[in-house]
């Protein structure tokens, strides 16, 4: 992956964030979308595979080589070190329930100059981190790529197809 390319979970973050407010749009299943994106990224990178044994469909590690992303590498290690085989759905749920997952992804995007880390008050009492967009070019390119996949004839690359499916089913594309 080139240095200017993003992983699926980073692209989902850009789609889910409100650009100016820096918060995740309500009414989405963002955390489960990220879980699905992590599993999909590991599948597309051929780090994991799906194994069918009768009625059981489980995830197994094919190549434990790190991808250079803390979120992906952490979950690759979790899957590789698991005591028992789990389904993709089990892993998506576990990933979705990871503490501070949104903040970890947003921090990585802020380090690349795409988002800004800021704080905001809720009800003048509670402080929360927000991530307004600094550089709109990556999201514009992402939207162009998705629009092209939806509205033009021709083949759609697997990454874009997966991103569209995950974002659509999570309600992020509304």
N, C-alpha and C positions, 0 to 999 in steps of 0.2 A: 504494500500500500504506500502510495506517495505521501510525502509529508503534508501536502495541502489537502489530502483526502481525509474524510471523516469516517469513523465507524458508524454503524447503524444506530446505536444508542445515542451518539452525539447528534446525528441528523434528526432523530426523533425529538431531542431536546429543543433544537431550533424550531421545529414545526409546532411543538406544544407551547413554547413560551410566547407570551404577549410581548411584542418587541419593546414598547416603551415602559410598560409596567414591570417587566422582568419576572412575571409570575406565570405559573402553569394555568392555562385556560381551564375553567371549571367544566364539569360534565364529561371529563375524559377518564379513561382508564390508563393514565400515563404510566404508572408504576408497572402494571402488567405488560404494557407495550414494551417497556425497557427490558423486562424479563424475556419477552419473546425475541426482542432484537439481539440480546446477548446470545441466546441459544442459536438464533439464525446466523449470527456472525461466526460463531464457532463451527456451525455446519458448513457455511460457505467457505470458510478458511480450511476446511477438512481437518479440523482439530478433534471433532467429535463425529460420531455416526449414530444412526438409529438402528437398533438391532431387534429383530422380531424372533421371539422364541415361543411358538404356539400363539397363545392369546396375549402374552406379555410383549410390550413394545418399550424398550428401554434405551437410554443414552449410554454410549460407551466412548471412551477416549481412544482416538486413533493416533494422535500426535500431540504430546504435551509441551511442545516447543512454545515458549511465550510469544505473544503477539506485540508486546510493548505497550499495552494499555492496562492500567492497574485493575480496572473493573473486569475486563475479559480474562486477564491472567489469574486474578483471584478466583473467579468461578471455574476456570479450567482446572486449577489446583483442587478446588472443592470437589468437582466431578471426579477427577482422577483419584483423589484420596477417600472417596466415599466408601463406607463399609458395605453398602448394598447398592445394587442397580436401581435407578429411579427412572421414571418416565420423564419425557420432556415437559409435560404439564407440571410435574412435581418441581422440576428445576426452575421453571418460569415463576411459579409461586414463591419459591425460596428467594430467588433473585429480586422479585418485586417487593419482598418484605425486608430487604437489606436497609439497615439504618443509614441515613445520609446519602443514599445513592444519587438523588437529584443533585445534591450539593457537590458531590465528587465529580459528576459529569460536567456540571456548570463551571466548576473551578478549572477543569482541564481546558474548556473552551475559552475561559477568561485568560488563561496563560498563553493562549494562541492569539489573543487580541480580538476575539469575536464577540465576547460578552464582557460586561463590567460587573464586578461583585460590589454590591451596595447593601445598605440596611434600610429598613422601613419600619415604621411603627404601626401596629394594629390596635385600634381602640386607644391610642395614645399610651398603651401600657406595655404590650408585647413587642419585642423586636424580632424581625425575621430577615433572612437574607433574600435579596432579590437580584435578578440578573438581567438588567436591560441590555439590549443589543448595541454594540459599539460599531461593528463592521457588518453592514447588511449584505455585502456581496456573497458570502457563502450561502445564506438563506435564499437569496434571489436565484443563484445558480441551482440550488436544490429544487426550488419551485419550478424553474424552467425545465429541469430534467423530469420532474414528475408530470408537468403539463404535457411535455412531449410524449411521454409514455402513454398518457391517457388519450390525447387528442390526435396523435399522428399514427399512420399505419407503419408497420414494421415490427421488428423484434424488440423486445424490452429486455434489457440485461437483468440477470437474476437479482442483483442487489436492489435495483429500483423496484422490481416486482415485489420483493419481500417487504421493502419499506412501505410501498403503497398498501399492501395487504395489512400489515401490522398497524399502520397509522389509521387506516380506514376502520378497522375493527375496534380500535381503541377510541374512536370518535374524535381524533385529532384533526382530521381534514375538514371538519365542518366550517 
